[in-house]
Amino acid sequence: MTSHPLHPMFNPRGVAVFGASERPGAVGTMVLANLVAAGYAGTIIPVNPKHDRVQGLPCVPNLTGVAEPVDLAVVATPASSVPDILRQCGVARVRAVVILSAGFGEGGEADRTEGKRLMRESLELAQQFGLRLMGPNCLGLMRPPLKLNATFSHNQALPGRLALVSQSGALVTAVLDWAEGRGLGFSAIASTGDAADLDFGDLLDYLALDPQTQGILLYIEGIKNARRFLSGLRAAARMKPVIVLKSARHAAGSRAAATHTGALIGGDDVFDAALSRAGVVRVETISQWFAAAQILARNLSLRGDQLLILTNGGGPGVMATDRAADLDVPLASLAPATIAALDAQLPATWSRSNPMDIIGDATAERYEVALREALADPGVDMIVVMLTPQAMTDPTACARAVITVVQAQPAPAKPVLACWMGETLVAEARALFDQAGIPQFRSPEAAIEALSYLLAYRRNQQALLQTPAPTPTIEPGDIDGARLILATCRKAGRRVLTTRESKAILNAFRIPTTPTILARTADEVMLAAETLGFPLALKISAPALSHKTDVGGVRLNVRSVQTARQQAQDMLDTVRAKHPDAEIEGITVEKMAEVGHPRELLLGVSRDPVFGPVIAFGLGGIAVEVLRDRALALPPLNGLLIERMISQTRAARMLGEFRGTPPVDRAALTAVLLRLSELVCELPEIAAIDINPLLAGEHGVVAVDARIELTEHPPRSDAYAHLAIYPYPGQVERSLTLDDGERIRVRPIRPEDAALEQAFVRGLSEEARYFRFMRMLDELTPQMLVRFTQIDYDREMALIALSPTADGGEVEVGVTRYSLSPDGESAEFALVVADAWQGRGVGSHLLQLLMDYARQRGVRRLFGEVLTRNTAMRALVARLGFVEQLHESQEDIVMVSRTL
């Protein structure tokens, strides 16, 4: 497909500086000086009507008549001048603009009104001319490999392989100063400022494909558009490591005090859940930021999580062990064969355990032997090699020995990190490790933390690959019934459902509940008791009273009719006395749940103001806020994500067998969490759910109590708009009959289709591959394969056609895809069909289905590029209503488009 829209911004042929000046301290002065000092080789054009020359360069009053190509404009003029400058840039075919100016709504009320008007006008002009805007109120942009510094920072960044994207310009300057002293370089630096147009999602989307970038560092203060942010973040994380540093970790998030779940969840908790689902790693300090980047950008292979600590000092070994315990990094147990081999080669006083202490007088030869045997141990997955420069130790020679062993490993190599403690005596050794590409750290804690990032990255990458569908099992009629209950509640002017209504919603989604009868009086409670049988639970039914136990509104294990009547009347009298203004519907009479040996759990849903619905799991009961045991996850969920969420809680330890208590029916618990995820996906009008307690035992699970709260306003009509992560669109799957009677299956592509996709491309003829990719290509690169199969269903779609094989499998015979443009209304498409299947209707069916889906998703126009000599494709798209026009710069390509 065509080049990325941000390519001209990060790789400009020429840069215009509006407001270029020689006035000391002026922003325009600093920007122009930085461009010149950095050594940018492209055209630099100062723009200022007051000068003929600025800082020794010819200066123009505007861009009219400028012959040199200018792709990037940097604006350092007052906000009031920006719309006119954007109009100039549009006419001059500038592609990208960095607005350093403030004044777009940061001041008083009058300034805010005028600033917002200027911003609206600027965005309209950008849309009209196809400009992309960075800022306003930002530090600017750096591209060190091009020697491009379009900022007013006092620092010149070194070239490197890490990209930095930050909401704070001040933090960028501090990081640059910190990195320069450590010799760390960057592939790109972008300060988003107020992000009126370009935000994290757009920049991540570009950097994911940038060949100059190996890893991405993000500094985040807040998120405006969760779906767009996560979409870009997930796209980038599929291609390369992304490490996030976020401020305001302890700021209070949105809290719904009426629910247990809401009281347990803060905004930062949800942010953590979102990041783990996006396949990225989060850190808390700048030094951790770069430590994580150093290890993750090396693409180290990790087969397991068992750590070995090799040291010549007992104290540092204990420090490393303590930090590993803090971070839940498990220590490997040495195999008997490894211990025997080392006994024959090491002093008798070596530790014979992990940490592997090879004694303070360890020589280079001893390090070599110990490391070689440790790497050969099948129970060891990764190693931290440590050294303290003691009297008998040669740090440099020991480093060379370690490097020799590490580099001799067969592929895939086990990760080995070095920690040479000290400063002057180990400086040469650290330089050797850097040259050899072995991550090295100055303290045991830093080395262990780096490995914990590697483990977190692997876990989160597994979560990233999950593409759960929203409703694999629920019947449409049940979903419609649930929606009718919610609509009836809202029509009655209520946002809180009764217990019976809440349980009816859960039942519609196959979540087991206790049978319930609503009784208005104590006498009706007796009748309900005889109907249900004993033992019973009695609970007050009053929508405004959320925590029934706190108001004396719960009676359990009621075992007779007389007791039921007495307890019911006492409950009514007690609650009415405490809350005379509360509307009391009556008493719900429920059969006590029988699940075996029950554990009280909490399932909940809360609505985060940024990321939307979030699901919580943990210990339940009346002390839930005190216990504060919960794990969070963003829907939609599947079995793997649910298992991971459960394992993060203390409740997980209670689910297995202990002290003669049988284990919980884990499959039933997983099924309930899956149903809850489906409920959240299909019912966007739900703001909060409390299922507390959910009783879980060896005979199953049952929701004993439930409370559901609706959103303040009805939801938008488009499906899944309330979710931060768009689910797998399983509803698109279908079987088709081709013109010759052959049956094929069409469905959206999934990450596990990588082998199918690679085999499909390999099987294409040379001409078919050239027609699709417009260049010679034998097979998809690993990066292309990830990009093509691990897609974000919110902004792109790929439909594959599959034909059954004799062995019961399937083979890919065609694929079509689209990718949404930055305007959100048009999308570029591509289509290719296996040679043996061309002319049989596969392409027509695929493209028609793609157009139908794009139309449903709000895409208004599909466009694509077709080689002029690809007559079959041109005829196909013409039959489907596409129109042709010549490419503006390439004679052998035609542009085809269709309004949907």
N, C-alpha and C positions, 0 to 999 in steps of 0.2 A: 504494500500500500504506500501512499505518498509519504513524504518526509514529515517529521513531526512539526507542528505549528510553532514550537518554541526553538526550533533549530536556529533561526536567524537571530534570536535574542542571545543565545549562548555561543554562536559562531558568526558574528557579524562581519561583513566585508568592510563596513565603514560605520563610524559613530559620529553623531552630531550632538554637540553639547549646547543646549539652550540656556542662556544666562552665563556663558563663559566670561570670565573676568580676570582682572589682575588686582582687584581690590583685596588687600590682606584680610584673611579670615572669612571671605565669602565662600559659600558652598560651591558656586560655579568656578571659582579660582582653584579650589582643592580638587574638584573632579578633573578638570583639564590637566592640572599638574600631575595628578596620579596616572592619567592615561599616557602622558608623555614619559613620565619617569619609569613606568612599568615596561615600556618598550613595545607597546602594541604596534603591530606591523601594518594594520589596515589604515584606511583613511580616517583622519580626525578632522572634523569640521566645527570650529567654534561658531556659534550663532548668537549675535548681539548687534542690534542696529546702531549702537553707540560707538562701535569700534571698527576699524579697518583691519587691525592686527591685534591678536591677544596671545601673550606668552610666546611671541615669535611666529605664530601661525596666522595665515590669512583668515579673516573673520568675515562672515556674510550676514546681512540683515535678516534673511530668511532662507528657506530651502529652495525657493523658486529658481530654476535655472542651474542648480548644482548638477554637474555632469557625473561626478563619482557616485557609485552605488552606496547608499546608506541604508543599512538594515536596522540599526538601533539608534534611538534618540534618548538622551538623558536630559531631563528637565529640571533646572535649578532656578526657576523663576516663581513669582508669586502665584498663588492658586488661581487668581482671577484671569491670568494669561493662559492657563493650561488648555481650555477648549479651543482657542485660536491656534495654539501650537499643534494640537492633535489634528485639526483640520489641515494644517500645512503638511503634517507627516502623512496623512492619508493621501493627499494629492501627490506627494512625492514618492509614494509607494514604500514608505518606511514600514517595517513589519512589526516592530516591537518598541515599546516606550517604557522607560524607567522614570517614574515621577518621584523625585526626592522632596518636592514641596510639601509643606504642611498647609493648614488653613482650609481643610475640607470638612470641618465640623468639630474641631477639638476645643474651640473657645466658648464664649458665652452663648446665650440663647440666640442672639441676632447673628453671631458668627456661625453658629451651627446651622441655622436655617439657610444662610447664603452658601455655606460650604457644602451642604447636602445638595443644593440646587446645582452647584458647579460640578459635583461628582456625578449627578444624574446626567447632566449634559455631556460630560466627558465619556461616560460609559456608552451613551447613545452614539457618540461619534466613533468610538472604538468599534462598536458593533457595525456601524455603517461602512467603515473602511477596512474592517478585518484586522484591526490592531490588537495586540495583546499588551496589557498594562501591568507593570509591577509597581506596587505602592498604592496610594501615595504615602508620604511621610515615612520613607524608608531610607536605609543607608546606601542601597544600590546593589550592584552586581559585580562579581569578580570571576574571571576565567583564567586562572594562573597559567595553564598550558599554552594559552594564546597571548600571554602577557597583557591581558585586558583587566584593568582596574577602573571600573566605572562607579567608584564610590568616593565619599569625602572622608574616608578613614585615613588615619596617619600610618597605617600598616600596609606593606606590600606582601601579600601571601606568597609562600613558596609553592611551586607546582608539586602535586602529589596525586593520590588516587582516592581521596575522600572528598565527598561533597558535603557542604554545610548549608542547611536551610534554617533560618531563624526568624521568629517574629520580632525579636529584639535586636535593633541595630547596635545598641550599647554592648550587648553580650558578644556580638560578632567581633567588635574591636578588642574586647578583653580576651576572647579565645585566640584571635590572631596573634596578639602579643604573647600569650602563653605558649602557643604552638611554635612561634618563631624561635623562642629560646630553646626548644626541644628538637628543632629541625623537622617538624611535621609539616607536610604540604597538603594542598587541596586541588581537586579537579574543578570545582565550582563553588562559589559562595553566593547565596541569595538572601537578601533581607526582605521579607514580605511586607513589612509595614502594616498598613491598614487593610491590605489584601482586598481592595475593591473589585478587582478582576481576578488576577492570578492568585491562587492560594496554594496550600500544601498539596492538595490533590493534583493540580496541574503540574507543579514543579516535580513532584515525585514521579508522575507519569513520564516526564521527559528524562529524568535522571536514571530511571529504570533501564532505559535503552541506551544511555550515553556510554560509549566505549571507553571514555576517559575515566569513568567512575567505577570503583570497586566496592565502595561502601558509602552509606549515607548517614549523616548525623542530623538529627532534628532537634531544635529547641522550640518548645511549645508552651504558650501561656494559656491559650483557649482555642476552642474549635467552634467555627460558625456553622458549617455544614457537615454533619457527621457522615452522611452517606458518601458525599464527595471525598471527604478526608479518608475514610476507610477504603474506598474504592482505589484511590491513588496509592495509599499505603500498602494495600494487599498486592497491587500490581507490582510495586517496587520490590516488596519483600520476596516475591516469587523469583526475582532475578538476582538480587544481591542483598547482603545484610543491611538492615536499617536499625539504628540505635537511637532511642528517644530519651531526651532529658526534658522533663516537664516541671515547671515551677508551680507554686501554690498547691503542694501535695496535701496539705492539711486544711485547705479551705473547705468549709462545709458545703456539701452538695445539696441537691433537692431532697427534702425530707417530708414524707407523708406521715405525720405523727399518728394518724388514725390507724395505721397498720404496723404490725410487727416488722414486716419486711422493710417498709419505708424507714422505720427507725434504725434499722441495721445498715442501711446502704448510704454511702456518701459518694459524691461525684468522682473522687479520685479512685475509689474502688471500681467504679464502672469503667473509668478510663483504663485501669489495669486490665480488666476483663476484655476490653476492646482491643488493646495492644496484643494480648496473648493470642487472641483469635486472628489477628492480622499477621502473625508470623514474625513479629519484631521483638526486640529486647529493650527493656527500660532500665535506665540507670538514674542515680541520684546526684552525682557530682561530675564536674568537668573531667577530672582525672579518670573516673570510671568510664566516662564517655569514650575517651581515647583508648583506654585499656581494652574495652569491649570491641572497639573498631579494629584495634591491632590484631586481636585473635580471630575475630569473625571474618575479616577480609582475607585471611589466608586460606580459606576453604578447607579447613582441617577435617579429616574424616573421623567420625566418631561412631564406633560400633556398639558401645555400651556406656555405662556411667560409673564404672569402678575405678577409683583413683588410687595411685601409689605415690607416696611421698618418699623421695630419696634424699638423704641429707648427711652432712658430716657433723651436725650439731644437734643434740637432743632438744635443747630449748626451742630453736626455730621449728623443729619437727612437731613439737607439741603445739606451737602457735598455729601452724598450718592445719593440724588436726582439729583444733578447736574451731577454726574458721570454717572448715569443711562441715563440721557438725552444725554450726550456725546456719549454713546454707543448704543443708540436706544433701550434701555431696557424699555418697557412700564410699567407704574405704575398701579397697580390694583385700582379699585374704590370699596370702602367698601359697602357691601349690607346694605340696611336699617335695616334688622334684626340684622346684626352684630353690627351696631352702637347702636341699642336699647339695645342689650344684654350687651354691654360694658358700656353704660350710667348707667346701673343699678349696675355696679360693680367697676367702676373706678371713680376717683375724677372728679368733674364737669369741671375741667380745662384741661382735656385731649384733644388732638387735634381734635378728631372726623373726621379725614381724614388720608390720606396717604401722608407723613410719619405718623405713629401712635406714637405720642409722649405721653408716659404715665407718664411724669413729673419726675424731677430729684430725688425725694425722693422715687422712685419706689422700692417696696419690692419684695422679691422672689414670694410672693403670687400674687402680681400684674402682674409680668412677666408671671406667670403660667396662669392666667386668660386671659390675652391679647393674648398670643400665642395660647392658646386652641381655642378661638373664631376666631382668624384669620385663623387658619388651617381649621376650619369648614366652612369658607366662600367659596362658590363655585367659586367666581370670583378671588380667590387668588391661584396662581400656585406655588409660591416659596417665601421664606421669608428670609430676613437678619435681625437677632436680634442683636441689638447693646447696649452697656453699657459703660458709662463713670463712673469711681469710685468716685461718689460724697459722701458728708459727711454722708448721711443717707442710703447709698447703701452698701449691702454686696455682692460683686462680686461673691464669691464662692457659697453662698446660691442661688443667682439668676441663676448661671450656672447649679446647680443641678435641679432647677425647670424647666429650659429649657430642660435639658436632659430627665427629666421624661415625659414631654409632647411629645417630639419628639419620644421617644421610644414607646409611647403608641399609636402612629398613626396606623390605619389599613392600610394594603397593598392595592395599591401601595402608599407609603408614599410620601408626598410633600417634596422637598428639603428645608432644613433649614440650613443656614450658620450663624456662630457666629462671632461677632466682638467686643471683649472686649478690649477697648482702654486703653493704659497705659503700665506699665511694672511690677513693684514689686507687686502692690496691686492685679493684675489680674493673676499673674503667676500660682497660684493653679487652678483657673478656667480654664485657657487654657489647663493645664494638664488633667483636667477632660474631657474637650471636646475631646481631642486627644484619651483618653481611650475609650470614648463612640462612636468614629468614626464619630463625627460631625465636618465637616471642619470649621476651625477657622482662622481668619485673624486679623492683627494688625491695619488696617486702613479701613475706609469706602470705599475708592477707590479700595483697593485690593479686598474686598469682592464683590463689584459690578462687577469688572473686571472678577472675577472667575465665576460669574453667566453668564456673557456675553460669556465666553468660552463654558459654558454648552449649551447656546442657539445656538452658532455657530456650536458646535459639532452636535447638533440635526439637524440643517439645512443641514450641509454638509453630514451627514449620509443619509439624504433623497436623496441628489444628487448622492451619491455613489451607491444607489440601482437602479438608472436609467440605463437601458440597451437599448438605442435607436438603431434601425437598420439604416443603411446608406441611403437606398433608398426604402421607403415603397410605393411610388406612381409613380415614374418617369419611363416611358417606356424605355426599352433598346435602341430602335431606336433613341429616343431623345438624350440619352447620347452619342451614337455613332456619331450623327450629331454634337453635341457640340465638341467632340474630333476632328472631321474632321476640324472644324473651327480653333481650336487651332493649329493643325498640319500645316494647310495652312499658318497661321501667322508665325509660327516658320520657315517653309520652305522659306518664303519670307525674312528671316533674321530679323524679328521684334519680340520684346518682349512685346510691348504695343499694345493692340487691339484698333481698331478704335471704335468710339461710336456705330456705327451700328453693328460691330462685337460683342462688349460687350453686347449690348441689345439682339442680337440673342442668345447668350449664356444664358442670363437670361430667355428669352422666352422658350428656350428648357427645362428649369427647372420650368416652370409655374410661373415665377415671372413677374407680369404685368409691361409693359413699355409703354411709349408714342409712337405712330406711328412716324416713322422717314424716311425722304428722304434726300439723299445727293445731294446737288446742287453744281456744280463746279463754276458757275458764278452768278452774280446778276440776269441776265435774267432767268436762270434756277430756281432761288429762286422763281420768280413770278409764274412759272408753278407749282412748288411744292406747293405753297401757295393755288393756285386755286384747286389743287387736294385734299389737306387735309382739307381745310376750316379754319375758324378763331374762336378764337384767336390763334396765333402761337408764338412759341419761336424759335429764330435763334441763333445757336451756332457755333463758329468756329470749324472746324475739322482739328486738327493738333496734331498728337500723342505726339510730344515732349512738347507741352504746356499743362501741367496737370491742372492748375487752370485757367479756361477760363475767369472767371470774372475779375481776376487780370490783364489780358492783354486786357480788353475791348472786349472780345469775346463772349458776351451774350447780347441778346436783347429779352425782354419779352413783352407779350401782344400786339403783332403786329396784327392790325385789318383791314388792307387793302393791296391790291396788290401793290399800289404805295409806301406805307410805307415799305413793305417788301423789294422791290427792293432798295429803298434808304438806308435803314438800313443795308442791306447786303453789298452794295458797300462801305459804310462808315466803316463797320466792317473790311472788307478785307483790305482797305487802312490803317486803324489804326494798325492792327496787323502786316502787312508787314513792316510798318514804325518802329514799336518797335522791331520786330524780323525778320530782313531781311533774316537771314539764316535758319529760320524754314521752314520745308516742310509743306505747307498748301494744304490739299486735297480739301477743299471747305467749304461749310456751311451746317450743318444739319438743316433741317426744321422739326419742331415737332409740333404736335397739343398740345396745352396747356392742362394739365391734369385737369379733373373735378372729384373731389372726395368729394365735399361738402365743409366743413369748414376745409381747409388743415392745418396740422402741418408739419413742415419741420424736418425730421428725417435723421439720418445717419445710414446706414448699411455698415459694412466694414469687410474685411479680411486682415490680415497681417501674414507674416511668421516669427515666432520666431526662432532664430537659435538653440534653445534647444528643445522646445516643439512643433515646427511645426506650422500649421495653427491655428489661433485664431480669433474668430468672435467678432466684436464690435457692440454695439448698443448705440445710444444716440441722443442728439439734433443735427440737421444738419443745413445746410445753409452756408453762406459765413463766419460766425463768429465761425465756429466749433472749431478752435484751441483756440480761446479766451474763449469760453464757457467751453471747456474741460469736457463735460458731456458725460461719456461713461461707460458702463459695458462690461466686457469681459467674454467669455466662450470658452472652448475647444470643438470642434465638436467630435462626433456627438451629436446633440441636440434632445430633444423631447419637448412636450408641457410644462411639469413642469419646465424643465431647462430654457426654453425660458421665461416663466412667471417670474421666479426668476431673470433672467438677466434684464428684463424690469423694474422690481420693484426696482432695485438698482440705477436707474437714476432719475434725475430731470425731464426728459422727461415724465416719468410715470405719473406725476401729471397733465400734459397737455392732456393726452389721454382721460380722463373722461370728463364729462359735466362740463362746467364752464361759467358763465356769459351768459347763453342762448345758448352757443355753444354746439351742440350735441356731444356725445362721439364718439371716433374713432371706426371703425369696428375692434374690438380687434381680432376676429377670423381671419380676412384677414391679419392683421399684423403678428399674430402668424404663419399663413401659409407661409408667405413670408420668415420669419426667418427659418422655417423648411426647405423650399426649398433651401435657401442659405446654410444651413448645409449639405444638400444632395449634392449640387453642389461641395462644398469643399471636401467632402468625395470621390466623384466619379472622380474628375478632379485634380489629384495630381500635374499637371504641373502649376497650378495657384499659383502665389506668392502673389498677392495682388488684392483686389477688393475695389472700392469705389462706393457706391450707395449714391449719395448726390446731391440733396435731394431725399429722398423717401417721397412723399407726402401721408399723411394718414388722412382720414376724415371719415365721417359717411357713405359714399358711397363706401368705399374700399381704397386700397392703390395702388400707381403706382410709379415705378422708373423713375424719370424724367431724370436723368443723370447717366451714369455708366462708369467706367474705370476699365479695367482688365489688369493685368500685369502678364507675364509668368515667371517661374523660369529660372535661368541662364542656367541650363542644363536639358535635358529631365529626367523625373522621373524614378525610378526603376520599374521593371515590376511587382513585387509582390503587390497584392492589399492592400491598406490602410497602406503601410509602412510609408507614410508621416504623419500619425496620431499618436499622443501620446497615445490615448485611442482607443483600438481596438473595433469596433462596434459589435453589436449583429449580428451574421452570419445568418441572416434570409434566405439566399439562400440555406441553407442546408435542410430546411423544405421540407418534401415530404410525400405523401401517398403511402402505400405499400399494396400489396395483399399477404397474407400468403399462405402456401401450401394448407390449407384447405378452401381457399376462403375468410377468415376473413380479413377485412380491418383495418389497424392501421395507425396512424399518427406518424411520427418521427420528432422531432425538438430539437434544443439545449435547455438545461435547462435554466430557468430564476429565479431571486430571488423570484418572487411570487409563485414559485412551491414548497415552503417549506412544505406546508400541503400535497400536492400530494406525495412528497418524503417520508415524515414521515409515511403516511398511507401505502405506498408501502413497506417500511421496516418492519413495524408492521405486515403486512399481510404475510410476508415470513415465511416459516416453520423454525423451529429451525435449521435444517440441512442446509437449504439454507443460512440463516444468518451466520452460522459458516463457510460454504464454502467461503462466500464473505469476511468476516472480520477476519477469522481465530481465533476467540475467541467468547465466549458467549456474546451475545448482544441482549437485548430485543427491544431497539429502539435507534434512533440516539440522541446523546446529543445535546443541543443547539449549542455547538461549531461545532460539526460535521455537523449539519444541515446547518449552515452558510457556512461552508467550501464546502459542496457539491452543494449548490444551487447558491451561489454568487461567480461565477467563473470568472477568467480572460481569455477571449477568445483568447488572444494572445498566451498564453503558456499552455492552457489546454482546454479540450472540454469534455462536457458530453451530450450525446444524450439520450433522453428518448422516449420510445415507449408508445403511448397513445391509448386507446380503448374507443369508445363512450359508454355512459351509457344511460339507458332508459329515464332519466330525462333531457337529453340534455347536460350533462356534460361529463367529461372524467376521466378515471382512468389510472394510470401508471401501465404498465405491464412489463416493462424492462428498464434497463439503462446500458449504457456502457460509460466509460470515459477514458481519458488519461491525464497524467501530464508530461510536458516536463522535461527532465533531465538537469542538469547544462551544459552538453556539447552542448545543443541546437539541437542535431541531433537524439537523442533517447528519447523514452517516455515510461513510465510504464502505462499499461492499466489494467482495471478491467471490469467485466461484470457480471450482475446478472439478471435473468428472474423470474417473479412470478411463483410459483409452478404450477398453473393451466395452464400456457401458455408455459411450457417447452415442447420440442419436436414438436413444431409447426412452427419452422423457425424464431422465433423472435430473438434469439441470433445470428443466422447466418447473418440475415439482419442488425442488429445493428452493429455487429463487422465489417462487410464488409463496411458499410457506414463510420464507424470510421476510418478504414484503408485508405479509399479513401480520406477523409478529411485530415488526418495526412500527407498523401503523398503530397497533394496540398500545405500544410503549410510547406513543407520542412523537415518533419520528415523522417529519413532514416531507423529507426528500432523501432519496438514495442516489448516490453518484459513484462512479468508478472510472478507472482508466483501462482501456483495451488497446492492445496493439492493432495497428491498422490492418495487418495481414491475418489477424485472427477472425476470419470471416464467419466461422461457425458461432462464435460468441456474439459477434455483432448482430447476426441474424436472430439469435435467441433473445437477446435483450430488446431488439426491435419488436418482436412478436409480443413481448410483455409490456410494451408501451414506453420504453426508454427512448429518449431522443439523443442524437449525436451532435457534437460540435468539435471543431479542431482544437487540439491542445495549443495553448498560447505560446509554448516555447519548443515543443518537440513534434516534428512532422510525422513521426512514425506512431504516434499515439492519438487516439480520439477519446474525448471525455463523453461518457454516457450518463444520463440522469433521468430520474422520473419523480414527479410529485406524487406523494401517496394520498 
